[in-house]
Amino acid sequence: MGIIKKLFETFVGRESLSKSCILAGHVFDADGEAELFFDLVLARFENFDQENNAVGNKSFLSYVDFIIQCTMTSLTNPELFQKFSNRIDSYLYIYRRIEEYLVIVKRSAYWTWALENNVKQLKEKILESLSQVFIENKGLQPNLRLKDEQQLRRINIVQYLIAMTDIGTKAIDSFFVLIKLSLQSSIVIDEHNRLQWKTIISNINHFGITIQEFISNYIAYELAFREFPLDLPGFIELIRKNHPSKHSKESPFLIFLRLSKDLNFKTEEFFDQYRTLFERGIKEKFYCFSHIGDLFTIIGRHDRVFDVYFTIYANSVDLDDLWTMFMYLSTKSELNDIIQKHLISKLSIRTAGAPIDSFLRYTKFATECMTKIKHEYHPRFLRIFENIFEGFINHQLTDERYSYRFSESNFKEFLKISLEMSTSHDLQQLSCLLIIRRLIFQNDNRLLKIADKTKGLFNKINDFDPDLCENNDPADIIQDEWLQDYLL
């Protein structure tokens, strides 16, 4: 006697069971598997439906309860459970039919809580069994064998996946097996519009595991997803939904790059798709400063990527933060040509209109920073500063909206900076020439007589640093056009 037939002998109310109900419940005693077994299940349940429709579903609650008990027994009996992995489609179909039957029962019965509880337990047991097979076979099993689009739509495997919105250690195996089966189903239902990883991840409301743990579990079952591996849009969505804390000891960017490498994504392709999240994180001040700085150090050899990400940063933070980042990169990186180019470009633009006091403060930062930079990188650092300084001086001293703010002491201080924070220490630098012209040769508009102008010029020259005159030939510095106001 079959195992399920033995259950029939002990089932309370077996006298009222119809022949079609008994056959539907006894289906698990059959020898078939895969498509053959599914065809048998389909035939018996269709026969059960026809018979119950003919008699008006009398004793229907008992019929459904019997089918549930038979299904549960097949999952708990070791002998029958051996066939489970090759009958996945059938079990999912049977459960779907039981859900439909429950809806019918609830239309006419008031006390259905016991039946509902049995249905809930059956669902949990099926998911538990799927996970067990998945774990034991390292993801290679179970697999859907059913190719009938209509029946797969009816089974609607993705409904179980959608119901899983809280993913933790206990749920992760069930989650992955349902992803696999849902993806297999979606390919049959609509190959050109199949379920996407991004959609799956976006449905999750809460993660009880870290992104590292999620990917570690995925890689452990990677063979299960050979046909439809986790793609880059799905990974980016995972980052969005399960981002490491701002207070994480390890840089989230290092985590993402390591995981990206584990998933065989190209670095530049990852950064192309991550940029929107990065920009949002910068604007919302979500990232730790040092983590951002370390990211720029890492991507410092990728010209296009560095340009995109540093531009986002430079356009999103205040000037103080931008200069602080300049100092950080100067002490943490080699300041290669790519980093130099973009630091000069972005800082020159942002600093050009800075207040005098602010720029003097930045200069103090830079001077202090020089003591922390490796000696061999000093020329690179000074080259960056020179370009920023020259842009600042050129912008401010050639525009009357800014130049009127400079006092004589400001000119002298900036001239000193120009010479000290320079690779050449040469007065013929453009910034030095602009300062000298404004400091010595710029006339007071109130002086109308040439004699007064000339007298003022000599007073300024006498007040000029004598050491600079000794070390630099005035003929190489003074431009002819500077003297036009002094011609008789």
C-alpha positions in Angstrom: 0.0 0.0 0.0 1.3 3.5 -0.9 2.3 5.9 1.8 -0.5 8.4 0.9 -3.0 5.5 0.8 -2.1 4.7 4.3 -2.9 8.3 5.2 -6.3 7.9 3.7 -7.0 5.0 6.0 -6.5 7.3 9.0 -8.0 10.5 7.7 -11.0 11.7 9.7 -14.0 12.0 7.3 -12.6 9.8 4.6 -16.1 8.3 4.1 -17.2 11.6 2.6 -14.2 12.0 0.2 -14.9 11.8 -3.5 -13.1 9.5 -5.8 -11.5 12.5 -7.6 -10.3 14.0 -4.3 -8.7 10.7 -3.3 -6.9 10.4 -6.7 -5.7 14.0 -6.4 -4.3 13.2 -2.9 -2.8 9.9 -3.9 -0.9 11.3 -6.8 2.3 11.4 -4.8 2.4 7.6 -4.7 2.9 7.6 -8.5 6.3 6.8 -9.9 6.6 9.6 -12.5 8.8 12.7 -12.2 9.3 16.0 -14.0 6.9 16.6 -16.9 5.3 13.1 -16.7 4.4 13.6 -13.1 3.2 17.2 -13.8 0.9 15.9 -16.5 -0.6 13.3 -14.1 -1.1 16.0 -11.4 -2.7 18.3 -14.0 -5.1 15.6 -15.2 -6.2 14.6 -11.7 -6.8 18.1 -10.5 -8.7 19.0 -13.6 -10.9 15.9 -13.0 -11.3 17.0 -9.3 -12.4 20.5 -10.5 -14.9 19.1 -12.9 -16.5 16.7 -10.4 -16.8 19.4 -7.7 -18.3 21.9 -10.1 -20.9 19.3 -11.1 -22.0 18.6 -7.5 -21.7 22.2 -6.3 -18.6 21.7 -4.2 -20.3 19.7 -1.4 -17.9 18.8 1.5 -15.3 20.9 -0.4 -13.5 22.0 2.8 -12.8 18.4 3.8 -11.6 17.7 0.3 -9.1 20.6 0.3 -7.9 19.6 3.8 -7.2 16.1 2.7 -5.2 17.3 -0.3 -3.2 19.5 2.0 -2.5 16.7 4.4 -1.4 14.4 1.6 0.9 17.1 0.2 2.4 17.8 3.7 2.9 14.0 4.2 4.8 13.7 0.9 7.2 16.5 2.1 7.8 14.9 5.5 8.2 11.3 4.5 11.9 10.5 3.6 10.9 8.1 0.9 8.6 10.5 -1.0 10.8 13.5 -0.3 13.6 11.9 -2.4 11.4 12.7 -5.5 10.8 16.3 -4.5 13.6 17.9 -6.4 12.3 16.5 -9.7 8.7 17.4 -8.9 9.2 21.1 -8.0 6.8 22.3 -10.8 4.1 20.0 -9.5 4.3 21.0 -5.9 4.2 24.7 -6.8 1.2 24.0 -9.0 -0.6 22.0 -6.3 0.0 24.8 -3.8 -1.3 27.4 -6.2 -4.5 25.3 -6.7 -4.9 25.0 -2.9 -4.7 28.8 -2.6 -7.5 29.0 -5.2 -9.5 26.4 -3.3 -9.1 28.4 -0.1 -10.7 31.4 -1.8 -13.7 29.3 -2.8 -14.0 27.8 0.7 -14.0 31.3 2.3 -17.0 32.3 0.2 -19.3 29.9 1.9 -17.7 29.0 5.3 -17.3 31.2 8.3 -14.7 29.1 10.3 -11.7 28.7 8.0 -8.9 29.6 10.4 -7.8 26.0 10.8 -7.7 25.5 7.0 -5.8 28.8 6.6 -3.3 27.7 9.1 -2.7 24.4 7.3 -2.2 26.3 4.0 0.3 28.6 5.7 2.2 25.6 7.2 2.2 23.9 3.8 3.7 27.0 2.1 6.4 27.2 4.8 7.2 23.6 4.3 7.5 23.9 0.6 9.8 26.9 0.9 11.8 25.0 3.5 12.1 22.0 1.2 13.2 24.2 -1.7 15.9 25.7 0.4 17.1 22.3 1.6 17.5 21.0 -1.9 19.2 24.3 -3.0 21.7 24.1 -0.1 22.5 20.4 -0.5 23.1 20.9 -4.3 25.0 24.2 -4.0 22.3 25.9 -6.1 22.4 23.5 -9.0 19.0 22.1 -7.9 16.1 22.6 -7.9 15.2 23.6 -11.5 11.9 24.2 -13.2 11.2 21.7 -16.0 7.8 23.1 -16.9 7.7 24.9 -20.3 4.0 25.6 -20.4 3.6 29.4 -20.3 0.0 29.4 -19.3 0.6 27.1 -16.3 3.7 29.0 -15.2 1.6 32.2 -15.2 -0.9 30.4 -13.1 1.7 29.1 -10.6 3.1 32.7 -10.5 6.4 31.8 -8.7 7.4 35.4 -8.4 4.5 36.0 -5.9 6.6 34.1 -3.3 9.6 36.3 -4.1 7.7 39.5 -3.9 6.4 38.5 -0.4 10.0 38.3 0.8 10.8 41.9 1.7 12.9 41.3 4.8 16.2 39.5 4.0 18.3 38.2 6.9 20.5 35.2 7.6 17.6 32.8 7.9 15.8 33.9 4.8 18.7 34.3 2.4 18.7 30.7 1.1 15.0 30.8 0.4 15.4 34.1 -1.2 18.1 32.9 -3.6 16.2 29.7 -4.6 13.1 31.7 -5.3 15.2 34.1 -7.4 16.5 31.2 -9.4 13.0 29.7 -10.0 11.4 33.1 -10.7 14.1 33.9 -13.3 13.7 30.5 -14.9 9.9 31.0 -15.1 10.2 34.5 -16.4 12.3 33.4 -19.4 9.6 30.9 -20.4 6.8 33.4 -19.9 8.5 36.3 -21.8 12.1 35.9 -22.9 12.3 39.5 -24.2 11.0 41.0 -21.0 12.2 38.7 -18.3 12.5 39.5 -14.6 15.6 41.7 -13.8 17.8 41.6 -10.7 17.3 45.3 -10.2 13.5 44.7 -9.9 14.1 41.9 -7.4 16.5 43.9 -5.2 14.3 47.0 -5.3 11.4 45.0 -3.7 13.4 44.4 -0.5 12.5 46.8 2.3 15.0 45.7 4.9 18.3 43.9 5.0 19.4 42.0 8.1 22.8 41.2 6.5 25.5 43.4 5.1 26.1 43.8 1.4 29.3 41.8 1.8 27.3 38.9 3.3 24.7 39.1 0.6 27.4 38.8 -2.2 29.2 36.1 -0.3 26.1 34.0 -0.3 25.4 34.8 -3.9 28.9 33.7 -4.9 28.5 30.5 -2.9 25.5 29.6 -5.1 27.0 31.2 -8.3 26.5 28.1 -10.3 22.7 28.5 -9.8 22.8 31.7 -11.7 25.0 30.9 -14.7 22.1 31.7 -17.1 21.2 34.9 -15.4 24.1 36.2 -13.2 23.7 39.3 -11.0 24.3 42.2 -13.4 25.7 45.7 -12.8 22.3 47.5 -12.6 21.2 44.9 -10.0 24.5 45.4 -8.0 24.0 49.2 -8.1 20.5 48.7 -6.8 21.8 46.5 -4.0 24.3 49.2 -3.0 21.4 51.7 -3.0 19.2 49.5 -0.8 21.9 48.1 1.5 24.6 50.8 1.7 27.3 50.4 4.4 26.9 52.9 7.3 28.6 56.3 7.1 30.5 55.2 10.3 31.8 52.0 8.7 35.5 51.5 9.6 36.2 50.3 6.1 35.6 52.6 3.2 32.4 51.7 1.4 34.1 52.5 -1.9 36.8 49.9 -1.1 34.0 47.4 -0.3 32.2 48.2 -3.6 35.4 47.8 -5.6 36.3 44.5 -4.0 32.8 43.1 -4.5 32.7 44.5 -8.1 35.9 42.6 -8.8 34.5 39.4 -7.2 31.5 39.8 -9.6 33.8 40.3 -12.6 32.6 43.9 -13.3 35.0 46.2 -15.1 36.1 49.1 -12.8 35.1 51.9 -15.2 31.8 50.4 -16.0 31.0 50.2 -12.3 31.9 53.8 -11.8 29.8 54.8 -14.8 26.7 53.4 -13.1 27.6 54.3 -9.6 28.0 58.0 -10.2 24.4 59.0 -9.5 24.5 57.4 -6.1 27.9 59.0 -5.4 26.5 62.4 -6.3 23.5 62.0 -4.0 25.8 60.8 -1.2 28.1 63.8 -1.6 25.2 66.3 -1.5 23.6 64.6 1.5 27.0 64.5 3.3 26.6 60.7 3.7 30.3 59.8 3.2 33.2 60.1 5.6 35.7 62.7 4.3 38.7 60.3 4.5 36.8 57.6 2.6 36.1 60.1 -0.3 39.8 61.1 -0.3 40.8 57.5 -0.5 38.5 56.9 -3.4 40.1 59.8 -5.3 43.5 58.2 -4.6 42.3 54.8 -5.9 40.8 56.2 -9.1 43.7 58.6 -9.7 45.0 56.6 -12.6 41.7 56.6 -14.4 41.5 60.0 -16.1 37.9 60.0 -17.2 36.6 58.5 -14.0 38.6 60.9 -11.8 37.3 63.8 -13.9 33.7 62.8 -13.5 33.9 62.1 -9.8 36.1 65.0 -8.8 33.9 67.3 -10.8 30.9 66.1 -8.8 32.7 66.6 -5.6 34.1 70.1 -6.5 30.7 71.3 -7.6 28.9 70.0 -4.5 31.1 71.0 -1.5 32.1 74.5 -0.2 35.5 75.9 -1.0 37.0 75.1 2.4 36.2 71.4 1.9 37.6 71.5 -1.6 40.9 72.9 -0.3 41.0 70.4 2.6 40.6 67.6 0.0 43.5 69.1 -2.0 45.6 68.9 1.2 44.5 65.4 1.9 45.3 64.1 -1.6 48.7 65.9 -1.4 49.6 63.9 1.6 48.0 60.6 0.6 48.7 60.3 -3.1 51.6 60.6 -5.5 49.9 63.6 -7.2 50.4 62.0 -10.6 49.7 64.0 -13.8 46.0 63.1 -13.9 45.4 64.2 -10.3 47.5 67.4 -10.9 45.5 68.3 -14.0 42.1 68.0 -12.3 43.1 69.6 -9.1 44.4 72.6 -11.0 41.4 72.8 -13.2 38.7 72.5 -10.5 40.5 74.5 -7.8 41.4 77.3 -10.1 37.8 77.8 -11.2 36.4 77.6 -7.7 39.1 79.7 -6.0 39.3 82.6 -8.6 36.7 84.7 -6.9 37.5 83.8 -3.3 37.9 86.5 -0.6 41.4 87.7 0.1 41.3 86.5 3.7 40.1 83.0 2.6 42.9 82.7 0.1 45.5 83.7 2.7 44.1 81.0 5.0 44.4 78.4 2.2 48.0 79.5 1.6 48.7 78.9 5.3 47.2 75.4 5.0 49.3 74.8 1.9 52.5 75.9 3.7 51.8 73.6 6.7 50.9 70.8 4.3 54.4 71.0 2.7 55.9 69.7 5.9 53.8 66.5 5.6 54.4 65.8 1.9 57.2 63.5 0.8 60.1 65.6 -0.4 60.0 64.1 -3.9 56.4 65.2 -4.3 57.1 68.9 -3.4 57.6 70.1 -7.0 54.2 68.5 -8.0 52.5 70.1 -5.1 54.0 73.5 -5.8 53.1 73.2 -9.5 49.5 72.8 -8.5 49.6 75.7 -6.0 51.4 77.9 -8.5 48.6 77.4 -11.1 45.8 78.0 -8.6 47.6 81.1 -7.3 48.2 82.5 -10.7 44.6 82.0 -11.6 43.5 83.8 -8.5 45.8 86.8 -9.0 45.1 87.1 -12.7 41.3 87.0 -12.1 41.3 89.4 -9.2 44.0 92.0 -10.3 42.6 92.3 -13.8 39.0 92.9 -12.7 38.2 96.1 -10.9 35.4 94.4 -9.0 38.1 92.6 -7.0 41.3 94.6 -7.4 40.1 97.5 -5.3 40.0 95.3 -2.2 43.8 94.8 -2.2 45.8 97.0 0.1 49.5 97.6 -0.2 50.2 95.1 2.6 48.1 92.5 0.7 50.2 93.1 -2.5 53.4 92.6 -0.5 52.1 89.5 1.2 51.0 87.9 -2.0 54.3 88.7 -3.7 56.1 86.9 -0.9 53.7 83.9 -1.3 54.3 83.9 -5.1 58.0 83.6 -4.6 58.1 81.2 -1.7 55.4 78.8 -2.9 57.0 78.4 -6.3 59.3 75.9 -8.1 61.3 78.7 -9.7 61.2 81.6 -7.2 61.3 83.9 -10.2 59.9 87.4 -10.3 59.1 87.0 -14.0 56.2 84.8 -13.2 52.9 86.2 -14.5 51.5 86.5 -10.9 54.6 88.3 -9.7 54.5 90.8 -12.6 50.8 91.5 -12.0 51.5 92.2 -8.3 54.5 94.4 -9.0 52.7 96.4 -11.5 49.8 97.1 -9.1 52.1 97.6 -6.2 54.6 100.0 -7.8 53.4 101.3 -11.1 49.6 101.6 -10.5 49.0 105.4 -10.2 46.7 107.1 -7.7 44.0 108.6 -9.9 44.1 111.8 -7.8 47.7 112.5 -9.0 47.4 114.5 -12.2 50.9 115.9 -12.6 53.7 113.8 -14.1 56.1 115.1 -11.5 53.8 113.9 -8.7 53.4 110.5 -10.3 57.1 110.1 -10.8 57.8 111.1 -7.2 55.3 108.6 -6.0 57.0 105.9 -8.2 60.4 106.5 -6.6 58.9 106.4 -3.2 57.4 103.0 -4.0 60.7 101.7 -5.4 62.6 102.9 -2.3 60.1 101.0 -0.2 60.4 97.9 -2.3 62.3 94.9 -1.0 66.0 95.6 -1.8 66.9 91.9 -1.9 64.5 91.4 -4.8 66.2 94.2 -6.7 69.6 92.7 -6.1 68.7 89.3 -7.3 66.6 90.3 -10.3 67.5 92.6 -13.2 64.8 95.3 -13.3 65.1 95.3 -17.1 63.8 91.8 -17.2 60.8 92.7 -15.0 59.6 96.1 -15.8 57.5 96.2 -19.0 57.7 99.3 -21.3 53.9 99.9 -21.1 54.1 100.3 -17.4 56.0 103.6 -17.8 53.6 105.2 -20.2 51.9 107.2 -17.4 55.3 108.7 -16.5 56.2 110.1 -20.0 56.4 113.8 -20.4 
